[in-house]
């Protein structure tokens, strides 16, 4: 049995309500790394989603941030981020969301991303376009990189890794109107989908960071790939490049130059 998009939207809204209720409370914070954290809200939202999916769609695989892979016995897979933007959430910074994507036979088919504080629900179904609160959305029409506003993010092991993204950030900041960093890769992708931002890239991510936003962006007319141009955004190592059509190649070329120099 496969879900309807309305099922996924309802799940996202319900999990978002959990996050909204806990937003201004004191959080129980655990560290998964130097700056990578998890809160009780991550677990509560994830527990709710797993329970609902296993009850309504038994046999499906579930790939989720905190729980890892829950194996099923069919070809359906769910990619879940119960709270994208946990660091923001823990600081009471209102930029976070719930992200859910459903795939069948390896193909991304339906997605919903919900920002509970702004009450913004982004959704998409393969071949049927993308929407924000039910209204169609499209990528921006910017046609020059110099006129674009971009967004990026940095890895949780930024203190240690050579792929810290700083060189790309500096390079693209010098040839655009600016580069923002908001702390939620999923919302960044959705903002490119609706034209609030013109492009987004990040080097080190996980499938649950890109599945839903990737489908929503593609259905909105955004060009989506890894930072090396590979269209298979879920294969390891996971990275993302999303851009309005006219600036995709310039962004890809700019990132390619930086990556080549880093390898050398």
N, C-alpha and C positions, 0 to 999 in steps of 0.2 A: 504493500500500500504506500502510495506517495502522497505527500502533503499538498495542499493548495497554498498559494501565496498568502491568502488571508490567515491560514494557520500559523505561518511563520511570522507574520506581522503581529498577530495576537501574542505569540510567545515573546517577541521582542518587547512589546509594550508591557507585558506582565513582569518580565525580568527588570525592565527599566523602572517600574514602580518600586521594586525592592531597593534599587540603588537610590532612588529619589528619597525614600523614607529614611535611609541611613546616612544621607549626605552630610548633614551638619552634626552628626554624632561623633564622639571620640572613638577612633578606630583601633582595632587590635591588629597591629602591623607585624608581619613576619618578613624576614629578608631571605630571598632566594639567591641573591648575589650582592655585590657591593652596593648597587643602587636599585636592584630589581626587587620589588616588594609585592606582597599579596595581603589583602585585608579580608576581614570577615565577610564583607560585602561581595567580594569575588566568589567566595565559597558558597554563600547563600544564593546568589544569582545562578551560579553554575549548577548547584544541587537541584534547584527548581527546574532548570531547563533539561537536565539529564533525566530527571524523574518523568517529566511530561513527554519527552521524546520516546523514552523506553516504553511508556504506557501506551501512547497513541500509535507509535510506529515501531513495533517490536521487530528485532532482527536487523535494524540499521546500524551501521558503524557510526560512532560519535568521536570526533577529533576535537578535543577541547584543551584550553590552555593549562588549567590547573590539574585536570584529571588525566591528561594524556589521551591515549587511544582506548576506546571501549569497543571491542570487536563485536561485530554482528555476523549474520550469516547470509546477507544478500549484497547487492551491488549499490545500495544507497549509502551515502555518507553525509554527515552533518559536520560543518566547521563552525565552532562556537568560540567566541571571546565574550565571556560573561561580564567583563568590565575592561574595556580598552581605555587606557588613561588612568591606571591605578594610582600613579604618583600624583597626578592632578587631583584625583578624588581624595587622597589622603591629606592633601593640603587645603581641601575645600576650594579648589580651583574648578570652576564650572565648565570643564571641557572633557567630557568622557561619554561613553556610549556602550550599548549592547550590540553585538554583531553576530548574525546567524546566516549561514549559507547552506543550502541543500544541493547536493550533487548526485547524479545518477550515472553509473557506468563511467565515472571519471569526468563527466561534463557538468560544469556549474549551471544550475537551472533556475534557482530562485534564491533571493537574498532579501534580508531586512536589517537595517541599522537604525537603532532608536536612541536619540539624545533626549533623556527624560526631563532635563531642566528647561530646554527650549521647546519641548514637545514637537520635535522634528523626526518624522519617520521617513527614512529613505528606503525605497524598495525597487526591485526589478525582477522581471521574469524573462528568461532567454527568448529573444525574438520579439518581445513586446514592449521594449523601452523601459525607462526608469522614471520614478516619480518621487516627489517630496510631498507628503501629506495628500497624496492622491492626484497631484498636478504634475504633468510631464516636465521633465528637466532636461537640459542639454548642456554640453560643454561650452566654454567661452569661444568667441570668434576672434580672439587675439591672433594677429598674423605675424608679429615680430617678437623675438625673444626679448629685445630691449624694452618692449612695452608690457611684459608679462610680470605677474606676481606669483612667486613660487613658494613651496613649502617643503620642508624636509624634517628628518628626525635623526637621532643618534643612537647607537647601540648601547645596551646596558653594560657592556664591558668596555665602554669608551675610555676608561682609565688605562686599559692595557693593550687593546688591539691596535694594529696598524691600520685597519679599515675603520677608522673613527669618523670618516666623512668630513673632516674639517677642511681638507683641500678642495673638495667639491663645493662646499658651502661658500668658501671664499671666492672661488672662481666664478660661480654663478651669481653671487651677490654683486660682482663687478660688472655684469653684462645684462642685468635685469632691473626691474623697479625695486626688487628686494626679495629676500628669502625669509620666510617665517618658520618658526618651530613651535608647535602647539601641544605636543605630547600625546596625541592620539592619531596613530597612522590611519585608522579606519575612518575617522571623521575627515582627515585630510583628503583621503581619496574621494569621499562623498562631496566635499566642497569643490573638488576639481570637476566632479560629475555635473554639478549644478552651476558651474561658472563663477563661483565666489573666488576661486583660485584658478590659475591657468595651468599649473603643472606641479607634480609631486614626485620625489624620488627618495628612496631609502635603501641602504645597502644590506642590512642584516635584519631579517624579519622571520616570521613563522607563517605557515599556511593560514591560520585563523586570523592573521593580521591583514591578509590580502584577498581572501576568497570573496567575501561579501562585497567589499568596496570595489574589487576588481570587476565583478559582474555588473554592479550598478554603474560604474564608470563606462565600461564598454557599451552598455545599453544606452548610455547618454551621448554616445558619439566620441568619447575620449579614446585615444590610442593608448593601449595598455600592454606592457611587456615587463620582463626583467630589465635591469639596467644595461644588460648586454644585448638587448633586442630580442631575446628568446620569448616567444609568446606564452610558453608554459610557465605561468607564474607560481604554480604550486610545487614544482620540483625543486629539490635541494641543490645548492644553497638558495634560499628564497630572498629575492630582492624585488624592488618594484620601481617602475617608471610609468607615470601617467601624465599625459599632456594633451592639451588642445591640439587638434590635427596639424595645424600649421607650424607649431613649435616643437613637435615631437622629434623630428630629425635633428634640429639644432641642439636640443637637450641631449639626445642620444650621443651626438658627436662630442659635445662638451664633456659628458661623463666618460666617454670612451678615452678621450685624451688623458683625463686625470687618472683613470684606472691603469692605462698603459704605463704612465710614468711611475705609478706606485709599484707595479710589478717589476719594472726595471730597477 
